[in-house]
Amino acid sequence: MNLQHHRIHFAEHLDLSQSAARPTLHLVRASGRAVQLDLPAGWLSLWLPLRGPLRLEAADSMWELEPGHLQIWRDGRLRTSARLPCWWLCLCGPDTAWRGYLQTSADNTSEELFPWEGPAPRDAQRLMVRLARLAAQPTALGALGDNGDALLRTLCALLIDQQRDLQTRLPRCSGRTQRRRQQTLLRLLRVQHLIRRHPEIRLDLNRLARSANYSPCHLIRIYREVFDETPTEFASRLRSDRAWRMVRETRMPVCEITEALGFESQSAFCRAFKNSFGLTATQARRLDRQLVRAATCAA
C-alpha cells in the first residue's frame, strides 16, 4: 500500500505542499504543543484529535476540534496548530491517492467523501489508530500488503455510509453531471461550515454568497432546494439549539449566554428563547428539579 508515515513533536512544523502532485496518502501522528501541519488546497483529509483540542485554520475560518471528534476536509488550504498539549492523527492526500479506496460499488465507480465534522464513529477511530500503529512500523505495514488496503477501504466505506443523508441530497443539487452536482454540494457545505463555526456572529449573507461563488438570491434558492431551509433559518436553528444546551447544561448567567450567542440584548435573547421553546430560561433550568421532586413524591 502507498502510505507514507510522518511523526511530528513539540514545536515542529510539517508542510506537505511539496507532495501535492504525488499520488500518495500520508498518515501524520502529532503530539505536544505548538505542532503545525500545512496541507495544500484540494486534498482530502481526515483529522482525529485523541487528546486535547486541535485548532484548524482555513482561508476564511478558524475553529477547534474537540477530542474524539472527526473532521473531514476537502476544500482550500488547511493549517493546524495546538496551543495546549494535544495528540492527534491526520490521514490525508490528493484525490488520486484516495480514488482506489473510495470504490465501494460493484462497477468500481468512486464515491465521494464530503466535508463533515462530528463525534468520530468508534470503528472509524479504531481503524485510524490501527493504521497509525502499523504506519509507525514500516516492516509491519509492508508485510500487511493487501490487508492494509482493506483497512483503508473499510474506513472509507464506513464514512461513506455515515454520509448517506448527504448522498441523498445530491440529486437536488444543480448540475447536468454527477461531478457538477458534487461541486454544488461542496459549495453549500462550505457555507454551512461558516455558519456552524461562527455561531456568535450574525454572518452577512453577502459574505456567505461570496464563499460559494453565488449571488445572495441564488444561494438562498439553491440552499433551500437542497436542505429544505435557508442559510438564515439554519443559523437560527443552530443558535436556538446552542441556547438550549447552554441554559440546561451550564450555570452561565443569562447575560453571559446572551453575549456568547451574539444577541443584541438580554431581553432579545429572552424573547427568542421563549418563542423557540415556550419556556423562559429560568423555567428551563428548573425542569430537572421539578422532575426529581415529582419522582421523590411518587416514591
CORMOLIN-V843338 format. One line per field, one symbol per residue. ss: DSSP state (a for helix, b for strand, c for the rest). psi: psi as a letter, one per 20 degrees, with the letter a starting at -180 (. if undefined). burial: b if it has 16 or more other ideal C-beta (glycine too) atoms within 10 Angstrom, else e. Layout:
BEGIN
ss->???
psi->???
burial->???
END
This chain:
BEGIN
ss->ccbbbbbbccccbbbcaaacccccbbbbbbbbcccbbbbccccbbbbbbbbccbbbbccccbbbbcccbbbbbccccbbbbccccbbbbbbbbcaaaaaaacbccccccbcccccbbbbccaaaaaaaaaaaaaaccaaaaaaacaaaaaaaaaaaaaaaaacaaaaaaaaacccccaaaaaaaaaaaaaaaaaaaacccccccaaaaaaaacccaaaaaaaaaaaacccaaaaaaaaaaaaaaaaaaaccccaaaaaaaaccccaaaaaaaaaaaacccaaaaaaaaaaaaaaaaaac
psi->qnpppqpqapjqppojhijhipmpqpoppqqaqkpqppqrqiqpqppnphpqqppqoahjqprppqpiqpppplcaqpqqrohrpqprqporrrhhhhghijnirhjkqprqpqpqpappqghggggggghggghinhhgghhhchhghhgghggghghghhkhghhiighiqqphrhgghghghgghhgghggghjlhipnpphhggghhjkrqgghggghghhgjkrrhghgghgghgghggghghirkpqhhhggghikqhrhhhggghghhhijqrhghhhigghhgghghghh.
burial->bebbbeebeeeeebebeebeeeeebbbbbbbeeebbbebbeebbbbbbbbebbbbbebeeeebebeeebbbbbbbeebbbbbeeebbbbbbbbbeebbebbbbeeeeeeebbbbbbbeebeeebbebbeebbebbeeeeebeebeeebeebbeebbeebbebbeebeebbebbeeeeeeebeebbbbbbbbbbbbebbbeeebebeebbebbebeeeebbebbeebbeeebeebbeeebbeebbebbeeeeeebeebbebbebeebeebbebbeeeeeeebeebbeeeeeeeeeeeeee
END
